[in-house]
């Protein structure tokens, strides 16, 4: 099942912010949240990274 949370992400996040996280997951060899937080830095919250990860996994799986 494809999960569409774009409407929610667009309300709570800046598009550039979202794309930075999404691009990280596209280029990364792992999808771990902790590693993503280490690489992305303090500009991104854990919740933001987790939500974009859900979007990424949902889109790549379908």
CHARMM-style PDB file with segment names, atoms N, HN, CA, C and O in Angstrom:
ATOM      1  N   UNK     1       0.842  -1.178   0.000  1.00  0.00      PROA
ATOM      2  CA  UNK     1       0.000   0.000   0.000  1.00  0.00      PROA
ATOM      3  C   UNK     1       0.881   1.232   0.000  1.00  0.00      PROA
ATOM      4  O   UNK     1       1.794   1.350   0.817  1.00  0.00      PROA
ATOM      5  N   UNK     2       0.615   2.129  -0.892  1.00  0.00      PROA
ATOM      6  HN  UNK     2      -0.127   2.034  -1.556  1.00  0.00      PROA
ATOM      7  CA  UNK     2       1.365   3.378  -0.955  1.00  0.00      PROA
ATOM      8  C   UNK     2       0.743   4.378   0.006  1.00  0.00      PROA
ATOM      9  O   UNK     2      -0.472   4.578   0.017  1.00  0.00      PROA
ATOM     10  N   UNK     3       1.577   4.990   0.795  1.00  0.00      PROA
ATOM     11  HN  UNK     3       2.563   4.827   0.786  1.00  0.00      PROA
ATOM     12  CA  UNK     3       1.142   5.960   1.784  1.00  0.00      PROA
ATOM     13  C   UNK     3       1.484   7.355   1.280  1.00  0.00      PROA
ATOM     14  O   UNK     3       2.638   7.632   0.956  1.00  0.00      PROA
ATOM     15  N   UNK     4       0.494   8.228   1.213  1.00  0.00      PROA
ATOM     16  HN  UNK     4      -0.444   8.002   1.476  1.00  0.00      PROA
ATOM     17  CA  UNK     4       0.723   9.589   0.743  1.00  0.00      PROA
ATOM     18  C   UNK     4       0.588  10.556   1.910  1.00  0.00      PROA
ATOM     19  O   UNK     4      -0.516  10.852   2.367  1.00  0.00      PROA
ATOM     20  N   UNK     5       1.736  11.046   2.384  1.00  0.00      PROA
ATOM     21  HN  UNK     5       2.633  10.806   2.012  1.00  0.00      PROA
ATOM     22  CA  UNK     5       1.726  12.014   3.479  1.00  0.00      PROA
ATOM     23  C   UNK     5       2.227  13.376   3.001  1.00  0.00      PROA
ATOM     24  O   UNK     5       2.592  14.231   3.807  1.00  0.00      PROA
ATOM     25  N   UNK     6       2.239  13.567   1.686  1.00  0.00      PROA
ATOM     26  HN  UNK     6       1.942  12.873   1.031  1.00  0.00      PROA
ATOM     27  CA  UNK     6       2.729  14.826   1.113  1.00  0.00      PROA
ATOM     28  C   UNK     6       1.986  16.037   1.653  1.00  0.00      PROA
ATOM     29  O   UNK     6       2.601  17.056   1.969  1.00  0.00      PROA
ATOM     30  N   UNK     7       0.675  15.933   1.760  1.00  0.00      PROA
ATOM     31  HN  UNK     7       0.175  15.106   1.503  1.00  0.00      PROA
ATOM     32  CA  UNK     7      -0.117  17.066   2.246  1.00  0.00      PROA
ATOM     33  C   UNK     7       0.342  17.482   3.639  1.00  0.00      PROA
ATOM     34  O   UNK     7       0.413  18.675   3.934  1.00  0.00      PROA
ATOM     35  N   UNK     8       0.650  16.523   4.487  1.00  0.00      PROA
ATOM     36  HN  UNK     8       0.591  15.554   4.247  1.00  0.00      PROA
ATOM     37  CA  UNK     8       1.093  16.824   5.843  1.00  0.00      PROA
ATOM     38  C   UNK     8       2.507  17.398   5.835  1.00  0.00      PROA
ATOM     39  O   UNK     8       2.780  18.398   6.498  1.00  0.00      PROA
ATOM     40  N   UNK     9       3.393  16.769   5.089  1.00  0.00      PROA
ATOM     41  HN  UNK     9       3.171  15.957   4.550  1.00  0.00      PROA
ATOM     42  CA  UNK     9       4.769  17.252   5.020  1.00  0.00      PROA
ATOM     43  C   UNK     9       4.834  18.666   4.461  1.00  0.00      PROA
ATOM     44  O   UNK     9       5.620  19.485   4.936  1.00  0.00      PROA
ATOM     45  N   UNK    10       4.018  18.958   3.462  1.00  0.00      PROA
ATOM     46  HN  UNK    10       3.379  18.293   3.076  1.00  0.00      PROA
ATOM     47  CA  UNK    10       4.006  20.299   2.871  1.00  0.00      PROA
ATOM     48  C   UNK    10       3.514  21.353   3.853  1.00  0.00      PROA
ATOM     49  O   UNK    10       3.888  22.521   3.747  1.00  0.00      PROA
ATOM     50  N   UNK    11       2.681  20.952   4.804  1.00  0.00      PROA
ATOM     51  HN  UNK    11       2.378  20.003   4.890  1.00  0.00      PROA
ATOM     52  CA  UNK    11       2.193  21.893   5.816  1.00  0.00      PROA
ATOM     53  C   UNK    11       3.236  22.195   6.875  1.00  0.00      PROA
ATOM     54  O   UNK    11       3.320  23.324   7.358  1.00  0.00      PROA
ATOM     55  N   UNK    12       4.033  21.197   7.243  1.00  0.00      PROA
ATOM     56  HN  UNK    12       3.964  20.280   6.851  1.00  0.00      PROA
ATOM     57  CA  UNK    12       4.928  21.370   8.386  1.00  0.00      PROA
ATOM     58  C   UNK    12       6.383  21.637   8.015  1.00  0.00      PROA
ATOM     59  O   UNK    12       7.172  22.048   8.867  1.00  0.00      PROA
ATOM     60  N   UNK    13       6.750  21.407   6.746  1.00  0.00      PROA
ATOM     61  HN  UNK    13       6.109  21.073   6.055  1.00  0.00      PROA
ATOM     62  CA  UNK    13       8.152  21.543   6.360  1.00  0.00      PROA
ATOM     63  C   UNK    13       8.320  22.418   5.129  1.00  0.00      PROA
ATOM     64  O   UNK    13       7.461  22.462   4.249  1.00  0.00      PROA
ATOM     65  N   UNK    14       9.431  23.099   5.094  1.00  0.00      PROA
ATOM     66  HN  UNK    14      10.129  23.063   5.809  1.00  0.00      PROA
ATOM     67  CA  UNK    14       9.848  23.834   3.911  1.00  0.00      PROA
ATOM     68  C   UNK    14      10.233  22.816   2.831  1.00  0.00      PROA
ATOM     69  O   UNK    14      10.836  21.788   3.140  1.00  0.00      PROA
ATOM     70  N   UNK    15       9.893  23.090   1.580  1.00  0.00      PROA
ATOM     71  HN  UNK    15       9.403  23.925   1.329  1.00  0.00      PROA
ATOM     72  CA  UNK    15      10.155  22.147   0.490  1.00  0.00      PROA
ATOM     73  C   UNK    15      11.643  21.827   0.350  1.00  0.00      PROA
ATOM     74  O   UNK    15      12.007  20.673   0.123  1.00  0.00      PROA
ATOM     75  N   UNK    16      12.500  22.831   0.482  1.00  0.00      PROA
ATOM     76  HN  UNK    16      12.204  23.768   0.666  1.00  0.00      PROA
ATOM     77  CA  UNK    16      13.942  22.593   0.366  1.00  0.00      PROA
ATOM     78  C   UNK    16      14.440  21.672   1.474  1.00  0.00      PROA
ATOM     79  O   UNK    16      15.289  20.809   1.250  1.00  0.00      PROA
ATOM     80  N   UNK    17      13.905  21.869   2.659  1.00  0.00      PROA
ATOM     81  HN  UNK    17      13.216  22.570   2.841  1.00  0.00      PROA
ATOM     82  CA  UNK    17      14.247  21.044   3.815  1.00  0.00      PROA
ATOM     83  C   UNK    17      13.869  19.584   3.540  1.00  0.00      PROA
ATOM     84  O   UNK    17      14.654  18.667   3.782  1.00  0.00      PROA
ATOM     85  N   UNK    18      12.672  19.398   3.040  1.00  0.00      PROA
ATOM     86  HN  UNK    18      12.035  20.143   2.844  1.00  0.00      PROA
ATOM     87  CA  UNK    18      12.161  18.063   2.715  1.00  0.00      PROA
ATOM     88  C   UNK    18      13.031  17.405   1.643  1.00  0.00      PROA
ATOM     89  O   UNK    18      13.392  16.234   1.762  1.00  0.00      PROA
ATOM     90  N   UNK    19      13.360  18.155   0.608  1.00  0.00      PROA
ATOM     91  HN  UNK    19      13.067  19.107   0.512  1.00  0.00      PROA
ATOM     92  CA  UNK    19      14.165  17.609  -0.486  1.00  0.00      PROA
ATOM     93  C   UNK    19      15.577  17.245  -0.041  1.00  0.00      PROA
ATOM     94  O   UNK    19      16.151  16.276  -0.538  1.00  0.00      PROA
ATOM     95  N   UNK    20      16.141  18.010   0.890  1.00  0.00      PROA
ATOM     96  HN  UNK    20      15.674  18.797   1.294  1.00  0.00      PROA
ATOM     97  CA  UNK    20      17.473  17.684   1.409  1.00  0.00      PROA
ATOM     98  C   UNK    20      17.470  16.316   2.086  1.00  0.00      PROA
ATOM     99  O   UNK    20      18.370  15.505   1.867  1.00  0.00      PROA
ATOM    100  N   UNK    21      16.461  16.069   2.904  1.00  0.00      PROA
ATOM    101  HN  UNK    21      15.730  16.728   3.082  1.00  0.00      PROA
ATOM    102  CA  UNK    21      16.365  14.783   3.598  1.00  0.00      PROA
ATOM    103  C   UNK    21      16.091  13.667   2.595  1.00  0.00      PROA
ATOM    104  O   UNK    21      16.714  12.607   2.662  1.00  0.00      PROA
ATOM    105  N   UNK    22      15.170  13.897   1.674  1.00  0.00      PROA
ATOM    106  HN  UNK    22      14.664  14.758   1.620  1.00  0.00      PROA
ATOM    107  CA  UNK    22      14.812  12.890   0.670  1.00  0.00      PROA
ATOM    108  C   UNK    22      16.032  12.524  -0.172  1.00  0.00      PROA
ATOM    109  O   UNK    22      16.286  11.348  -0.433  1.00  0.00      PROA
ATOM    110  N   UNK    23      16.779  13.532  -0.591  1.00  0.00      PROA
ATOM    111  HN  UNK    23      16.574  14.487  -0.379  1.00  0.00      PROA
ATOM    112  CA  UNK    23      17.991  13.284  -1.384  1.00  0.00      PROA
ATOM    113  C   UNK    23      19.021  12.484  -0.593  1.00  0.00      PROA
ATOM    114  O   UNK    23      19.723  11.638  -1.146  1.00  0.00      PROA
ATOM    115  N   UNK    24      19.103  12.763   0.710  1.00  0.00      PROA
ATOM    116  HN  UNK    24      18.532  13.450   1.160  1.00  0.00      PROA
ATOM    117  CA  UNK    24      20.023  11.988   1.544  1.00  0.00      PROA
ATOM    118  C   UNK    24      19.680  10.501   1.451  1.00  0.00      PROA
ATOM    119  O   UNK    24      20.565   9.673   1.233  1.00  0.00      PROA
ATOM    120  N   UNK    25      18.406  10.162   1.614  1.00  0.00      PROA
ATOM    121  HN  UNK    25      17.688  10.835   1.790  1.00  0.00      PROA
ATOM    122  CA  UNK    25      18.010   8.755   1.580  1.00  0.00      PROA
ATOM    123  C   UNK    25      18.201   8.141   0.193  1.00  0.00      PROA
ATOM    124  O   UNK    25      18.485   6.948   0.083  1.00  0.00      PROA
ATOM    125  N   UNK    26      18.048   8.939  -0.863  1.00  0.00      PROA
ATOM    126  HN  UNK    26      17.816   9.907  -0.774  1.00  0.00      PROA
ATOM    127  CA  UNK    26      18.275   8.423  -2.219  1.00  0.00      PROA
ATOM    128  C   UNK    26      19.738   8.048  -2.428  1.00  0.00      PROA
ATOM    129  O   UNK    26      20.038   7.072  -3.115  1.00  0.00      PROA
ATOM    130  N   UNK    27      20.641   8.812  -1.841  1.00  0.00      PROA
ATOM    131  HN  UNK    27      20.398   9.605  -1.283  1.00  0.00      PROA
ATOM    132  CA  UNK    27      22.067   8.614  -2.062  1.00  0.00      PROA
ATOM    133  C   UNK    27      22.726   7.723  -1.015  1.00  0.00      PROA
ATOM    134  O   UNK    27      23.823   7.212  -1.238  1.00  0.00      PROA
ATOM    135  N   UNK    28      22.076   7.537   0.105  1.00  0.00      PROA
ATOM    136  HN  UNK    28      21.184   7.953   0.286  1.00  0.00      PROA
ATOM    137  CA  UNK    28      22.657   6.783   1.205  1.00  0.00      PROA
ATOM    138  C   UNK    28      22.576   5.280   0.965  1.00  0.00      PROA
ATOM    139  O   UNK    28      21.665   4.792   0.296  1.00  0.00      PROA
ATOM    140  N   UNK    29      23.540   4.558   1.519  1.00  0.00      PROA
ATOM    141  HN  UNK    29      24.280   4.955   2.062  1.00  0.00      PROA
ATOM    142  CA  UNK    29      23.522   3.101   1.431  1.00  0.00      PROA
ATOM    143  C   UNK    29      22.685   2.485   2.542  1.00  0.00      PROA
ATOM    144  O   UNK    29      22.377   1.294   2.493  1.00  0.00      PROA
ATOM    145  N   UNK    30      22.320   3.264   3.524  1.00  0.00      PROA
ATOM    146  HN  UNK    30      22.571   4.231   3.564  1.00  0.00      PROA
ATOM    147  CA  UNK    30      21.513   2.790   4.641  1.00  0.00      PROA
ATOM    148  C   UNK    30      20.337   3.732   4.834  1.00  0.00      PROA
ATOM    149  O   UNK    30      20.384   4.888   4.414  1.00  0.00      PROA
ATOM    150  N   UNK    31      19.282   3.238   5.469  1.00  0.00      PROA
ATOM    151  HN  UNK    31      19.244   2.299   5.810  1.00  0.00      PROA
ATOM    152  CA  UNK    31      18.133   4.108   5.712  1.00  0.00      PROA
ATOM    153  C   UNK    31      17.936   4.369   7.206  1.00  0.00      PROA
ATOM    154  O   UNK    31      16.833   4.688   7.650  1.00  0.00      PROA
ATOM    155  N   UNK    32      19.013   4.231   7.970  1.00  0.00      PROA
ATOM    156  HN  UNK    32      19.909   3.972   7.609  1.00  0.00      PROA
ATOM    157  CA  UNK    32      18.938   4.434   9.413  1.00  0.00      PROA
ATOM    158  C   UNK    32      18.715   5.893   9.784  1.00  0.00      PROA
ATOM    159  O   UNK    32      19.344   6.795   9.230  1.00  0.00      PROA
ATOM    160  N   UNK    33      17.815   6.107  10.726  1.00  0.00      PROA
ATOM    161  HN  UNK    33      17.304   5.375  11.177  1.00  0.00      PROA
ATOM    162  CA  UNK    33      17.483   7.464  11.167  1.00  0.00      PROA
ATOM    163  C   UNK    33      18.651   8.091  11.922  1.00  0.00      PROA
ATOM    164  O   UNK    33      18.979   9.258  11.708  1.00  0.00      PROA
ATOM    165  N   UNK    34      19.279   7.315  12.805  1.00  0.00      PROA
ATOM    166  HN  UNK    34      19.013   6.367  12.979  1.00  0.00      PROA
ATOM    167  CA  UNK    34      20.385   7.860  13.597  1.00  0.00      PROA
ATOM    168  C   UNK    34      21.541   8.306  12.698  1.00  0.00      PROA
ATOM    169  O   UNK    34      22.114   9.375  12.906  1.00  0.00      PROA
ATOM    170  N   UNK    35      21.874   7.503  11.721  1.00  0.00      PROA
ATOM    171  HN  UNK    35      21.408   6.634  11.552  1.00  0.00      PROA
ATOM    172  CA  UNK    35      22.948   7.872  10.791  1.00  0.00      PROA
ATOM    173  C   UNK    35      22.557   9.110   9.989  1.00  0.00      PROA
ATOM    174  O   UNK    35      23.383   9.993   9.758  1.00  0.00      PROA
ATOM    175  N   UNK    36      21.305   9.170   9.571  1.00  0.00      PROA
ATOM    176  HN  UNK    36      20.634   8.452   9.758  1.00  0.00      PROA
ATOM    177  CA  UNK    36      20.823  10.336   8.822  1.00  0.00      PROA
ATOM    178  C   UNK    36      20.947  11.597   9.665  1.00  0.00      PROA
ATOM    179  O   UNK    36      21.374  12.639   9.170  1.00  0.00      PROA
ATOM    180  N   UNK    37      20.575  11.504  10.931  1.00  0.00      PROA
ATOM    181  HN  UNK    37      20.228  10.656  11.333  1.00  0.00      PROA
ATOM    182  CA  UNK    37      20.681  12.665  11.816  1.00  0.00      PROA
ATOM    183  C   UNK    37      22.127  13.102  11.979  1.00  0.00      PROA
ATOM    184  O   UNK    37      22.417  14.298  12.014  1.00  0.00      PROA
ATOM    185  N   UNK    38      23.036  12.138  12.081  1.00  0.00      PROA
ATOM    186  HN  UNK    38      22.800  11.167  12.053  1.00  0.00      PROA
ATOM    187  CA  UNK    38      24.460  12.467  12.206  1.00  0.00      PROA
ATOM    188  C   UNK    38      24.968  13.190  10.965  1.00  0.00      PROA
ATOM    189  O   UNK    38      25.716  14.161  11.071  1.00  0.00      PROA
ATOM    190  N   UNK    39      24.566  12.719   9.794  1.00  0.00      PROA
ATOM    191  HN  UNK    39      23.958  11.929   9.708  1.00  0.00      PROA
ATOM    192  CA  UNK    39      25.042  13.293   8.535  1.00  0.00      PROA
ATOM    193  C   UNK    39      24.376  14.636   8.255  1.00  0.00      PROA
ATOM    194  O   UNK    39      25.043  15.591   7.854  1.00  0.00      PROA
ATOM    195  N   UNK    40      23.068  14.711   8.464  1.00  0.00      PROA
ATOM    196  HN  UNK    40      22.527  13.935   8.790  1.00  0.00      PROA
ATOM    197  CA  UNK    40      22.317  15.922   8.123  1.00  0.00      PROA
ATOM    198  C   UNK    40      22.560  17.068   9.095  1.00  0.00      PROA
ATOM    199  O   UNK    40      22.460  18.233   8.712  1.00  0.00      PROA
ATOM    200  N   UNK    41      22.873  16.758  10.329  1.00  0.00      PROA
ATOM    201  HN  UNK    41      22.954  15.811  10.640  1.00  0.00      PROA
ATOM    202  CA  UNK    41      23.165  17.793  11.304  1.00  0.00      PROA
ATOM    203  C   UNK    41      21.951  18.254  12.079  1.00  0.00      PROA
ATOM    204  O   UNK    41      20.871  17.669  11.991  1.00  0.00      PROA
ATOM    205  N   UNK    42      22.149  19.309  12.836  1.00  0.00      PROA
ATOM    206  HN  UNK    42      23.026  19.784  12.907  1.00  0.00      PROA
ATOM    207  CA  UNK    42      21.130  19.781  13.773  1.00  0.00      PROA
ATOM    208  C   UNK    42      20.036  20.624  13.123  1.00  0.00      PROA
ATOM    209  O   UNK    42      19.094  21.032  13.802  1.00  0.00      PROA
ATOM    210  N   UNK    43      20.140  20.889  11.837  1.00  0.00      PROA
ATOM    211  HN  UNK    43      20.905  20.557  11.286  1.00  0.00      PROA
ATOM    212  CA  UNK    43      19.100  21.660  11.147  1.00  0.00      PROA
ATOM    213  C   UNK    43      17.819  20.860  10.966  1.00  0.00      PROA
ATOM    214  O   UNK    43      16.775  21.422  10.637  1.00  0.00      PROA
ATOM    215  N   UNK    44      17.895  19.547  11.179  1.00  0.00      PROA
ATOM    216  HN  UNK    44      18.744  19.091  11.446  1.00  0.00      PROA
ATOM    217  CA  UNK    44      16.762  18.664  10.939  1.00  0.00      PROA
ATOM    218  C   UNK    44      16.388  17.942  12.225  1.00  0.00      PROA
ATOM    219  O   UNK    44      17.253  17.418  12.927  1.00  0.00      PROA
ATOM    220  N   UNK    45      15.096  17.918  12.532  1.00  0.00      PROA
ATOM    221  HN  UNK    45      14.392  18.343  11.962  1.00  0.00      PROA
ATOM    222  CA  UNK    45      14.643  17.213  13.728  1.00  0.00      PROA
ATOM    223  C   UNK    45      14.487  15.726  13.435  1.00  0.00      PROA
ATOM    224  O   UNK    45      14.375  15.315  12.281  1.00  0.00      PROA
ATOM    225  N   UNK    46      14.481  14.937  14.490  1.00  0.00      PROA
ATOM    226  HN  UNK    46      14.571  15.272  15.428  1.00  0.00      PROA
ATOM    227  CA  UNK    46      14.291  13.497  14.325  1.00  0.00      PROA
ATOM    228  C   UNK    46      12.930  13.204  13.705  1.00  0.00      PROA
ATOM    229  O   UNK    46      12.808  12.308  12.870  1.00  0.00      PROA
ATOM    230  N   UNK    47      11.912  13.950  14.105  1.00  0.00      PROA
ATOM    231  HN  UNK    47      12.011  14.678  14.783  1.00  0.00      PROA
ATOM    232  CA  UNK    47      10.570  13.748  13.546  1.00  0.00      PROA
ATOM    233  C   UNK    47      10.546  14.019  12.044  1.00  0.00      PROA
ATOM    234  O   UNK    47       9.931  13.269  11.286  1.00  0.00      PROA
ATOM    235  N   UNK    48      11.213  15.088  11.615  1.00  0.00      PROA
ATOM    236  HN  UNK    48      11.712  15.697  12.231  1.00  0.00      PROA
ATOM    237  CA  UNK    48      11.261  15.404  10.186  1.00  0.00      PROA
ATOM    238  C   UNK    48      11.935  14.279   9.403  1.00  0.00      PROA
ATOM    239  O   UNK    48      11.448  13.859   8.354  1.00  0.00      PROA
ATOM    240  N   UNK    49      13.049  13.805   9.922  1.00  0.00      PROA
ATOM    241  HN  UNK    49      13.445  14.147  10.774  1.00  0.00      PROA
ATOM    242  CA  UNK    49      13.789  12.744   9.241  1.00  0.00      PROA
ATOM    243  C   UNK    49      12.945  11.475   9.176  1.00  0.00      PROA
ATOM    244  O   UNK    49      12.904  10.808   8.142  1.00  0.00      PROA
ATOM    245  N   UNK    50      12.280  11.144  10.262  1.00  0.00      PROA
ATOM    246  HN  UNK    50      12.313  11.686  11.102  1.00  0.00      PROA
ATOM    247  CA  UNK    50      11.443   9.934  10.285  1.00  0.00      PROA
ATOM    248  C   UNK    50      10.282  10.041   9.295  1.00  0.00      PROA
ATOM    249  O   UNK    50       9.974   9.078   8.593  1.00  0.00      PROA
ATOM    250  N   UNK    51       9.640  11.201   9.238  1.00  0.00      PROA
ATOM    251  HN  UNK    51       9.890  11.984   9.809  1.00  0.00      PROA
ATOM    252  CA  UNK    51       8.511  11.372   8.322  1.00  0.00      PROA
ATOM    253  C   UNK    51       8.947  11.292   6.859  1.00  0.00      PROA
ATOM    254  O   UNK    51       8.280  10.655   6.043  1.00  0.00      PROA
ATOM    255  N   UNK    52      10.051  11.930   6.536  1.00  0.00      PROA
ATOM    256  HN  UNK    52      10.592  12.447   7.199  1.00  0.00      PROA
ATOM    257  CA  UNK    52      10.536  11.880   5.153  1.00  0.00      PROA
ATOM    258  C   UNK    52      11.015  10.467   4.819  1.00  0.00      PROA
ATOM    259  O   UNK    52      10.882  10.024   3.678  1.00  0.00      PROA
ATOM    260  N   UNK    53      11.564   9.768   5.790  1.00  0.00      PROA
ATOM    261  HN  UNK    53      11.672  10.128   6.716  1.00  0.00      PROA
ATOM    262  CA  UNK    53      11.970   8.370   5.581  1.00  0.00      PROA
ATOM    263  C   UNK    53      10.752   7.513   5.234  1.00  0.00      PROA
ATOM    264  O   UNK    53      10.825   6.665   4.344  1.00  0.00      PROA
ATOM    265  N   UNK    54       9.639   7.728   5.928  1.00  0.00      PROA
ATOM    266  HN  UNK    54       9.580   8.416   6.651  1.00  0.00      PROA
ATOM    267  CA  UNK    54       8.399   6.999   5.626  1.00  0.00      PROA
ATOM    268  C   UNK    54       7.967   7.290   4.196  1.00  0.00      PROA
ATOM    269  O   UNK    54       7.600   6.377   3.455  1.00  0.00      PROA
ATOM    270  N   UNK    55       8.009   8.562   3.810  1.00  0.00      PROA
ATOM    271  HN  UNK    55       8.307   9.303   4.412  1.00  0.00      PROA
ATOM    272  CA  UNK    55       7.647   8.948   2.438  1.00  0.00      PROA
ATOM    273  C   UNK    55       8.575   8.260   1.438  1.00  0.00      PROA
ATOM    274  O   UNK    55       8.117   7.713   0.435  1.00  0.00      PROA
ATOM    275  N   UNK    56       9.857   8.287   1.710  1.00  0.00      PROA
ATOM    276  HN  UNK    56      10.229   8.731   2.526  1.00  0.00      PROA
ATOM    277  CA  UNK    56      10.843   7.687   0.816  1.00  0.00      PROA
ATOM    278  C   UNK    56      10.611   6.187   0.658  1.00  0.00      PROA
ATOM    279  O   UNK    56      10.570   5.677  -0.462  1.00  0.00      PROA
ATOM    280  N   UNK    57      10.460   5.489   1.763  1.00  0.00      PROA
ATOM    281  HN  UNK    57      10.493   5.902   2.673  1.00  0.00      PROA
ATOM    282  CA  UNK    57      10.252   4.038   1.709  1.00  0.00      PROA
ATOM    283  C   UNK    57       8.963   3.711   0.976  1.00  0.00      PROA
ATOM    284  O   UNK    57       8.917   2.771   0.182  1.00  0.00      PROA
ATOM    285  N   UNK    58       7.918   4.481   1.236  1.00  0.00      PROA
ATOM    286  HN  UNK    58       7.954   5.244   1.881  1.00  0.00      PROA
ATOM    287  CA  UNK    58       6.634   4.242   0.580  1.00  0.00      PROA
ATOM    288  C   UNK    58       6.748   4.422  -0.931  1.00  0.00      PROA
ATOM    289  O   UNK    58       6.203   3.623  -1.692  1.00  0.00      PROA
ATOM    290  N   UNK    59       7.443   5.453  -1.365  1.00  0.00      PROA
ATOM    291  HN  UNK    59       7.885   6.102  -0.746  1.00  0.00      PROA
ATOM    292  CA  UNK    59       7.572   5.720  -2.799  1.00  0.00      PROA
ATOM    293  C   UNK    59       8.510   4.736  -3.491  1.00  0.00      PROA
ATOM    294  O   UNK    59       8.254   4.344  -4.630  1.00  0.00      PROA
ATOM    295  N   UNK    60       9.579   4.334  -2.833  1.00  0.00      PROA
ATOM    296  HN  UNK    60       9.786   4.652  -1.908  1.00  0.00      PROA
ATOM    297  CA  UNK    60      10.535   3.418  -3.443  1.00  0.00      PROA
ATOM    298  C   UNK    60      10.001   1.989  -3.474  1.00  0.00      PROA
ATOM    299  O   UNK    60      10.387   1.206  -4.342  1.00  0.00      PROA
ATOM    300  N   UNK    61       9.138   1.648  -2.558  1.00  0.00      PROA
ATOM    301  HN  UNK    61       8.824   2.284  -1.853  1.00  0.00      PROA
ATOM    302  CA  UNK    61       8.594   0.285  -2.494  1.00  0.00      PROA
ATOM    303  C   UNK    61       7.508   0.060  -3.533  1.00  0.00      PROA
ATOM    304  O   UNK    61       7.219  -1.080  -3.896  1.00  0.00      PROA
ATOM    305  N   UNK    62       6.909   1.131  -4.009  1.00  0.00      PROA
ATOM    306  HN  UNK    62       7.144   2.057  -3.714  1.00  0.00      PROA
ATOM    307  CA  UNK    62       5.802   0.986  -4.964  1.00  0.00      PROA
ATOM    308  C   UNK    62       6.215   1.346  -6.355  1.00  0.00      PROA
ATOM    309  OT1 UNK    62       5.403   1.279  -7.278  1.00  0.00      PROA
TER     310      UNK     62
END
